[in-house]
Amino acid sequence: MELRPTPQARGTEMRMDLIQPFINAADAVLAQGLQSPTSVANLSMEQEAYRRKGVAALIWVTGDIEGRIIIDLDPGTALRVASRFAGAELPESDELVRETVCELANQVIGNAVTTLNDQGFHFRVHPPVLHTSEHGPKSTEDTEALVICFDTAIGSVFLNIALRHNCTRAPEQAATVGHAK
Amino acid sequence: MEQFVAVKRSKDGQPVRYLVVDDSVFARKNLARMIETFGGQVAGEAGDGMTAITEYERLKPDIVLMDITMPQMEGIEAAEKIVQQHPEARIVMVSSVGYQENIVAALQRGARHFVQKPVKPEVLYEVIKYVMGEDGTAAHAAGAGN
């Protein structure tokens, strides 16, 4: 799934070569888990503070690339996705729904990290945490968030990426190992 | 989920026994479902490396499916400790991070194989057959599907 920056995304500090592995990984993980194709419905830049849509998992990355990635699903979609992944209908309040979103984030980021590591980027991926507050950190001028909406057969999945290349890191400092699972 | 020809232990024809180690309940359940389709039996589960070591001692499973990043003790370190005590242990690392450094580190410390998440059942099935080697046999059995 090859994406080109939209007019809104062009001219920003966000580098698409950093973003593309996350898009590809999300596409692959969702398509396999849901057993149906996905498509990118929308791609936009977000300068305001992040507002949670439903069940959200957040992962921080540090190193050559720094920032955070959030995977966010409205509650109904989260329930359907978790049920599909679990192979059984789950109750809405089930802890497994939140667990699934965290594991989904872990798999997407882990696969993207694998690609970026092969490209020479070294950084640490922190374990996923459930994002429970309504608002997230506001994007800064050098880390605007790119929001990608994936359409699936059972609802929309939002990938909110705020990353920047850490130009100040010396090469020897970059010898960090990825820590996603 | 697809059914596979059951992999049994050659020595007694019993189901292969697995220890599933992952701090994600979802990931453990997912792997347990796959194991069922392989005709295997989940002997136990653990959510961290320390528990994995004690559960291995207690259960002596045929195969360990081991995540890497976990609280208290990571999977590669736990695998190394288990193999130091039990060189015959068959440990398969299961991680979303599949770059070379991670794979090499795991194999150097005693893991037999590496499977990247999201796990494809057909890939894990082939790895299980490979890792069991002559100690496992794939044979049709009642309820094991095609």
Interface residues (C-beta under 8 A of the other chain):
Chain A: A28 V29 Q32 G33 A82 F85 A86 G87 E95 L96 E99 T100 C102 E103 N106 Q107 I109 G110 N111 V113 T114 N117 D118 V125 P127 V177 G178 H179 A180 K181
Chain B: M1 D22 D23 S24 V25 F26 A27 K29 N30 R33 D67 I68 T69 M70 S95 S96 V97 G98 Y99 Q100 E101 N102 Q116 K117 P118 K120
